[in-house]
Amino acid sequence: MLWRADQVLDFRLRKLPLGILVAGMITIVALAPRHAAALPLYARQTGQTCATCHAAFLELTPFGRRFKLGGYTLGGGDWKGPPFAVMLQPTFTNTQAAQPGGAAPGFGVNNNFVLQQASLFTGGKITDNLGAFIQGTWDGVGHSFAWDNTDIRVAKQININGHTLLWGGNRQ
């Protein structure tokens, strides 16, 4: 028997409980891609957009490299609140057949929702010459916390015979 794609989709959707379908649709709408912005704490600190520092995911522009080398201390934004940002990675797993004994320790035999990762970011300007980028992540599957990234930088500009020298160091 040949099935058309729309028949297969209709068959699969009828097998899903309505509640799961509605929850999935709400999740898709809530997590739909939006206009990208820089790590919110740096965007608020500098008043810049993501494209100022990033050419692509994780790739820094010359301005972004200078911001990092300068110890994350550039100002220009008007935000006065605490320097925090959060990233959540929720997942939902549904398999065609139940998994005897559960998908993993602590999980049911099917239809498992888990907050796979939750990262908290902080950083930015600490003093005129000291700044940081710090990320800690909760692993919802392994039930553990780890420091993912820690970059604390000190940087200072000095002029020597009409040339600007940026010196400093970092601790990762």
Secondary structure as the mmCIF struct_conf table of DSSP 4:
data_model
#
loop_
_struct_conf.conf_type_id
_struct_conf.id
_struct_conf.beg_label_comp_id
_struct_conf.beg_label_asym_id
_struct_conf.beg_label_seq_id
_struct_conf.end_label_comp_id
_struct_conf.end_label_asym_id
_struct_conf.end_label_seq_id
HELX_RH_AL_P HELX_RH_AL_P1 ALA A 5 LYS A 15
BEND BEND1 LEU A 16 LEU A 16
HELX_RH_AL_P HELX_RH_AL_P2 LEU A 18 ALA A 30
TURN_TY1_P TURN_TY1_P1 LEU A 31 LEU A 31
BEND BEND2 ALA A 38 ALA A 38
HELX_RH_AL_P HELX_RH_AL_P3 PRO A 40 THR A 46
HELX_RH_AL_P HELX_RH_AL_P4 CYS A 50 CYS A 53
STRN STRN1 HIS A 54 ALA A 56
TURN_TY1_P TURN_TY1_P2 PHE A 57 LEU A 58
STRN STRN2 GLU A 59 LEU A 60
HELX_LH_PP_P HELX_LH_PP_P1 THR A 61 THR A 61
HELX_RH_AL_P HELX_RH_AL_P5 PRO A 62 LEU A 69
TURN_TY1_P TURN_TY1_P3 GLY A 70 GLY A 71
BEND BEND3 TYR A 72 TYR A 72
BEND BEND4 GLY A 81 GLY A 81
STRN STRN3 PHE A 84 THR A 93
BEND BEND5 GLN A 96 ALA A 97
TURN_TY1_P TURN_TY1_P4 PRO A 100 GLY A 101
BEND BEND6 ALA A 103 ALA A 104
TURN_TY1_P TURN_TY1_P5 PRO A 105 GLY A 106
BEND BEND7 VAL A 109 ASN A 110
STRN STRN4 ASN A 112 THR A 127
TURN_TY1_P TURN_TY1_P6 ASP A 128 ASN A 129
STRN STRN5 LEU A 130 ASP A 139
TURN_TY1_P TURN_TY1_P7 GLY A 140 HIS A 143
STRN STRN6 SER A 144 ILE A 160
TURN_TY1_P TURN_TY1_P8 ASN A 161 GLY A 162
STRN STRN7 HIS A 163 ARG A 171
#
